[in-house]
Structure formats: structure tokens, C-alpha cells
Amino acid sequence: MRAVCWYGAGDVRVERVADPVLLNPRDAIVRVTRAAICGSDLHLFGGFIPSMKAGDILGHEFMGEVVEVGTGVSTISRGDRVVVPFVIACGRCFFCQRELWSLCDNSNPNSARLEKVYGDSGAGLFGYSHLYGGYAGGQAEYVRVPFADVGALKLPEGLDDEQALFLSDIFPTGYMAAENCTIQSGDVVAVWGCGPVGQFAIKSAYMLGAERVIAIDRFPERLRMAESLGKAEVLNYEDLDAIEELKDRTGGRGPDACIDAVGMEAHGTGATAFYDRAKQAVRLETDRPTALREAIQACRKGGTLSIPGVYGGFIDKVPLGAAFAKGLTIRMGQTHVHRYMRPLLGRIQRDEIDPSLVITHRMALDDAPRGYRMFRDKEDECIKVVLRP
């Protein structure tokens, strides 16, 4: 089959690789009909996530048709159309039983390696390094889905592939980010980053009762989407001091909740942004926490900071004292995707949201290397790329 394979920073290729096969009774094989390039994939493309190996198959946002199932799978059948969460979860461990799916104890065969880095291990992930299990991803013609009886969600007739695709990751991620804010009626929510996750965080914040959402970014096309589709107030941080502007727009108090939908490759202005880029370039700092710093400083006293943006390791000069002094609640982590797939599918079916509206570019699988570069470099106003195998 053809698949998108990683060969180093800035180097992905579409190659012929072996077809996947069933390895365990709870496996399924899915013929991929749609896949997407995620902002998290750009961390791999940039070489910021360790333990990648040449030839690894990328991609954790995908859906398709079931073509084979193991003897232990009874929830889906050959011919079913399914969307698959990027988190791989067994459904039976301590954490899965508590719907903390991304913390599954049984799905990461390389958990010992992750424990050495973080002190503990989360779930395995599709196409996301050997720290997270070394699983082949879904930017391919076919993919093996472990624990398919738990993860793969059968889709109803009448729902377009592109409407359902983002149930695999970015729609639940944006929704959980907003849910973590414990939004009350009348709240003001600020969202750093108007990429796809940020766009869904904006929509979700309104779904959950926010009165106002203020979106922060620097790319005009992203700000336009946040304003037109998300109905957010927008703020270009290159034109204004984001922290001061947020205080001005909230009567000096600050937003009730702040969402960092940027993560480890944040851009910014001023000395601290230069400091982060320099230290990350020589690997003295793994992540650039510009958005995180601003969110902590801008959030009102007693407010909530939600972090869906991926962080991979160690960061410098984070104003933890400010977070402590203001009594902030901080919530973060990989998305418990399984928890949200059915409820959010219902919202799509009720026409409360059309997730496909964030798609700006559609490409054949063979064009994936160009899609990665376009997405990274924000060429042609690229916000979200979908691949058709």
C-alpha cells in the first residue's frame, strides 16, 4: 500500500509499504477514505518529538471502511464506515473504566520508555513516535486499528466523510478544551491560536454557554475564520499587546478562562520569543511557551487555564508564581476522545456545527509532502489539509 512515511525533520515521503495485518483478536483493518494533517503532526515534521524512526507511517486523524475484523470484535463489521479516535484505549483498565481514555494502561507497548521521560505513561497513539507505542498511522491506504471494539465508531448513513473525520481528534480536542474551562453563563473566554483546534475551541465555548470569545492569532485568514465562522472577537498580537488588550476588553479584570491552543511551537514578539527560539534551536529548551505565559498573565483571578496545545518536554520562564497568586485552575492533557465522539456526532446530526468548514485544502495522498510544507509555512492561507488515499 501507499503511506506517508517520516524520514527526518522536514522530510516526509509517500512510499510503498507492507499492508497491515490482524495481529490480535480485537484488531480491525480499515481502508482509509479520508485522513488529515494535524498541527501535532507538524511537531513530528519539525523534529521536535523524539523516538521517531525512518520509515514510520504518520497520521492520527483518519476514517474509513472496515475490511477485516478479528474474532474478538463484535461492535463493528466488514463494510461498516467508521471514524477512529487518535488515542488507542483498551476499555478495561483502571483509567478506561473512568473514561480517562488517553491515560490507558494497556495500549502502549513502550510504556517503560515514556515513564523514563515523564515518570508515567499514557495511552498509545496512532502515528506518533515510539514513545507512544510505535503504531503505524492513518495517512495511508489501510491501517490496523487495535482495540477496534472500543475505539472505532460506526457512522450513520447520510453523514459526509468530511463532516465525521474530525471526530477522530480536533473536534473533541477543542470541545474538551472548552469543557475544561467550566464555563458559566456570561463568561468571557480567550483562545490563543486560531488553527483548527482553536476554531473548534471557539465554537465549543459558545456551545457551552460563553457570552464572548476573544481569539488571538497573527494570520489574517485564521482571524477571519474565527470571526466569520466562530463569531469571535479577534485580536492580532502583532498589532497590539495581547495582555493589555484583553484587560481593556474585560473592564480590567481579564478573561474568565483562557485556552492555549498553540502549544510547543508558539510564536510571539519581543525578547522572550527570541529567547525561546534560540534555546529551542540548540535543544536547551524543548518547547516555546509564549502563548502559555500570556494566558497565565491575562487570566482573571480565580479563573481557569485550559491547555489542549501539545507540550513535549521542558520550558523556561513560566510565571508559575502568577498562576499561584491568582489562584488559577489549570487543566490539560491528551484528549479523552472516546468520551466525546457520540455526543459530538449528535451535535453534527442536529446541524449545530459542520466540522468540514475548517477545511481549506484537499489533496491526494501522493501530495502529502507538499501538504505538510504548505501547512507548516501557512502558504495559500492553509488552515486544514485533508488527504484522499
N, C-alpha and C positions, 0 to 999 in steps of 0.2 A: 504494500500500500504506500501511498504518498503521505508524508508527515513533515511538520515544521520542526527542525532539529537545531539545537543550540550548539555552537562551536566556539564560543568565547564572547567577550564583550563586543557588542556591535556586529556580531556575525551569526545570523540565523539562515538556514538553508532548507529548501524543500527537497527531500530525498526519498528514495525507495527504501523501505524498511520492512522487516518481517510483520506479517499480520498478527494481531493479538489472538491468543487462545484462552479458553477457560482453564484456570488453574485451581479453583476451589468451587465447591458446590454452590456457594452463594454469589458467584460471579455471573455477569451477563456480558455479551458483546453487543455494542451499539454501533450501527452505521451512522456516522455523523452527518447531519444535514445542515447544521449551522454551528459555527464557532465564532468566538470574538477575541480580539486582542484587548487585554485589560491593562490598566495603569500599573498593576502589580507585576505584569509581565515585563514592563519596562525596567523594573529593578533587576530582573534577570538579564535583560538585554544590555543594561549598563554595567553588568558585572558586579553588582553590589550584594548579591546573595551568595554565600559560599556553598561549596559542595556540589556544584554543577559539574557534569561530566560531558565531554564531547559526544555529540550524538543524542543527548537527552531530548525527548519529544516534549514540546511545550503545549500550554493551553489548559486552562481550568474553567473556561466558560463555554459550554457546548451542550447540544441536544441532538436527538436523532431517533432512529428506528431500531428497535430491538431485533437482532437477527439470530441470537442464540442465548439460551439461559441454562444455568447449572441446575442440578437436581434439587438444590435447596432453595430455589427461588419460586415462589408461588404468587407473588403480588403483581408480577408483570409477565407478559407472554410474547413470543415471537410475533412481530408485526405491530406491536404497540409503539406509539410515539411517546417519547419520554424526554424530560429535562432532568439533568443530573447536577446535584449540588457539588461545588468545588471541594467541600470538606468530605472526607471519607470517614464514615462512622459505623460502628458495629451494631449499635442499637441495644446492646445488652449490658454494657459495663456500668459502673457507678455513675459516670458522668452522662452517658447517653440516657440512662433512666431518669435523669433530672433535666433532660433536654438541653444539656450543655454539650451539644454535638461536636463542636470544634475542639473539645478537650478529651475526646475519646481515648481510652487507654489501650485499645486493641488494634487500631488501624495503622499505626506507624511502626513498621518493622525495624526502623533505625532509631527508635526512641532513645537508646543509650547515647547516641551521638548528640541528639538535641539536648538531653539532660546535661551533658558536659558544657554546653553553651549557655543554657538558660536555667539550669537547675531542675528542670522538669520538661516533660514532652507533651505536646498537644497531638491532635489527630494528624493522620496522613492527608496530603493534599495532591490533587492531580497536577502533574507537570510542574512541580515547584521545588526542585532540588532534592538531594538525597538526605538532607536533614529531615525532610518531611516525607520520607518513605521511598523516594526514587520512582514514583509511579509515572508511567507514560501519560502524557496529557492528551487533550482532545482536539488539538489543531492537527487533525489527521482524518483519514477516511474512515477509520474504525478505532474503537477504544475498548479496552477491558474495564468494566465497572465492578470493583469489589463491593461486597455487601449490597448488591443491587436490590435485594428485597427490602432494604431500609431506605436507600438513597434515591433511586430513580422514581420520579413522579410521573405516572401515566397522565397524559393530557387529553382533555375532551375534544371532540370534533368542533370545528368552527373557530378554532383559535389558531391564528397565523404563527408560524415558527418564530418570527422576529418579535412577536408580542410575548412569547413564552421564554425565549432564550435567556433573558436577564434574570429570571428566577434562579438561575444557577449561581449567581453571585451578586452583581452590583445593585439590583433592586432590594433584595433582603439586607445587603450591607448598608445601603442608605437608610432603609427603614429602621434597622436595629440601632443605627447611629442616632436617629431622631428619638426612638423609643427610650434609649439610654438617657436622654435629657429629661425624662419625667415631666414632659411639657404640661403646663396648666393653661387653662383658657386665659388668653390675653398676653401670653409670654412673647418676648422678642428673642428670636434665635439668630445667631450669626454663624455663617458657614464659610470656612476658609477652603477655597478650591472649588471651581465650577466645572471640573471634569465630570465624567459620568456618575461616579458615586456622589459627588456634591450635588448634582442635579436631582438625584433620587432622594438625597437627604432633605433638600429644599421641599420637594413635593410631599415627602413623608411628614415633615414638620407641620405643614399645613393640615394634612390628613389627621394629625394627632392633636390639633387644636391651637397651634400657634397663631397669634394675631398678626405678627410681622416676621418676615425672614429677610435678613440682610446678607448678601452674598459678596464675598471678597475674592478677587482674581485680578489678573492683568491682561488677559487675552480678550479682545473685544467680542469675538464670536462666542466665547463661553459666557461672558457677561450678558450678551444679547439673549442667549438661550435661557439663562437664569431669569431674565426679566420677562421674556415673552412666554416661555412655556411654564416656568416656575412661579411667575408673578412675584418675584423677589425684588426688593430694593437692591441696587448694585453699587459696588464701591471698587474702584481701580486703585490698588495700593501703590501704584507708581505715581499717581497724581495727588494722593492725599495720605496723611498719616492715619493708618487704619485704626489705631487705638484711640486717638483723639477724635476721629470722625465718629466712631461707634459710641463714644461717650456723649458727643454732641447730639447724636440721633436718639439717644435714650435718656435725655434730661440729666446727663452727668452720672448716671448710675451704672451703665454698662448693660450688655445683653444678659438675659436670664440664663441662657445656655449658649455654649459655644461648641462648634463641631470642627475638628481638624480633619478634613477630608483630603489632606495633601500627603502627609507622612514624610518619609525619609529623604525625598529629593526636592524639598521645598526651595523655592527661590525667594528672593527678597531684595531689599535695598539697604544700603548703609554698611557700617563696619562689621556688624555681626554676621551679615550674609556673606561678606567676603571672607571672614574668618572661617565660617563653616565650609565654604567651597575649598578653601586652601587646605584645611585639616582633612577633609574627606578625600581630596585628591592624593594625599600622601598616606592615607589609611590610618591617621591618628584619631579620626572620628568616623564612625560608620554611617551616621545619618545627619541630615541637615534640618534642625528643628525650628526653623524660622516661624512657621505657622503656629507651632505648639507654644512657643514663647509668647507670641502675640495673643493667642487665645487665652492663656493664663492671665496675662496682664489686662485684657479687655473685659473679661467676665466679671459680672457684678459680685459683690459679697454674698456668700451663701449660694452661689449659682452652681451650675453643672458643666463640666467639660467632658465631651464625648470624643473619643479618638478612634475612628474607623480607618484612618490612614495608616499604612503599614510602616512599622519601625523594625529594624533588623538587629540592632545591637546597642551601641553606646553613644550618648550625646552629651554635649558640653553646655555649660552656662544656661541651664534651665532654671527659671526663677521659682524653685520649689517653695522658697520662703514666702513668696507672694501667694501661692496657692494655699499654703498653710494658714497664713494670716487672714486670708479672705474666707477661709472655711469652705473651699471648693470641694465638691464631689467629683471624682474623676472615674470615668468608666471607659473601658477599652477592650480590645481583643478581636480575634478572628470571629467571623460571623457564625452564629448557630443556624446555618441556612435551613436545615430541615424544619426548624420550628416555624419558619415564616412562609414556606413555599405554598402550602394550601391556602392560608388566609390571603396572601397577596394574589394568588391565582384568582380568588374570588373577587378581589377588587378590580382586576383586569376584566373579568367577565361582566362585571357590573358597569363597565365603562367609566370607572373612577380615574383610570390612568391608562395611557398607552405607552408602555416602555419603549417601543420601537422608535419613538420620536427623537431619542437621543442619538440615533444612528446617523452619521454624516457620510460614511464611505462603505461601499460594498465591493468586495474583491473576490476573485477566485483564490483557492488555496495556494496556487503556484505564485501568486503575487504577494504572499505574506511578508517576505523580506522588505519589499517596498512599503507595505503597510506598517511594519514596525518602525521604519525610519520616518515615515510621514507622521505617525502618531507621536513619536518622540520629539520630532522637530516642529510639531504643530504646523506642518505645511498644509496649504489649501484649506485652512480653517478646520482641520481634522479634530473631531472630538471623540468619535467612536467608530471603530472599524469592525465590520462583520465579514467573516470568511465563509465561502461556499465551497466545500470539498467537491 
